[in-house]
Amino acid sequence: MAEAQIIDGKALAQSLRETLRTEVGELNRHGITPGLATVLVGEDPASQTYVRMKGRACEELGMASRSLVLPKDTPESQLLDTVAKLNEDPAIHGILVQLPLPPQIETQRVIETISPSKDVDGFHPETLGRLLAAPRASDMPAFVPCTPAGVVELIKSTGTTIEGKHAVVIGRSQIVGKPVAVLLTAENATVTVCHSRTTNMPSFTRDADILVVAAGQPRLLTAEMVKPGAIVIDVGTNRVDGKLVGDVVFDEVRRVAGFLTPVPGGVGPMTITMLLRNTVRSAQAGAPKDLS
């Protein structure tokens, strides 16, 4: 059997960004500049890198980017006040508070303070509730969590019809696993969710037409766990011996799978692109009717 076709997340992200560039240009011509505010608490190097990448991506599309950096010992009340002010700022269409937050700050309280109309990360309980309540993919809320949305776009880019397929999601986090399962269900896939308490996980994964691996455990998925020809989406980002690796044993699985995302260069670029798309959608929602 031939090796898996590698799904180029960078190329797909760039293609989608060209569409967004056109939409941003149309908004710009009517005096509207989509604005994304990122809030970083502390000096975590990985978080600083992510924030810089998001800011650069905004500027490349003609969007406005505002980065707010607060000290690591910032009290929760100050962060909540910062978010509240951004909620009221008409120049800001999307708010992203970079996670993780320091221990003195309750993450869920911060997420719930972000206005649902600017929740471009898609983590607010109202957003997640609308996601769960949507009977069909066409009924999804305006802002779908970015990584799950990117995962579905990557699957669709293979030309495979999701409807009727058996999809297995490994991981049940609020950020990736659960929303991915909901999105794939809305696309009429039959979805199984596996996690750390699943007994005999390979018996489920070997039956999957689509495998989404988001466990945060390096080299979890081996070739023996994959159905020949399956689509495998690796969401994992793990540092092992100074190198970034996924949750999939890439060199093994590529000999079995039909399609496979690399790490890096797979899901990551799509996550940022979906964030940009959500911010543009927020700006369009407040634009004149012929633009939205």
PyMOL commands that set and color helices and strands:
alter all, ss='L'
color gray80, all
select helices_A, chain A and resi 9-29+45-60+76-88+107-113+116-118+125-133+137-139+146-156+177-186+201-205+223-225+250-253+267-285
alter helices_A, ss='H'
color red, helices_A
select strands_A, chain A and resi 5-6+35-41+64-70+94-97+166-170+190-194+210-213+231-234+238-240+243-245+259-260
alter strands_A, ss='S'
color yellow, strands_A
deselect
rebuild
show_as cartoon
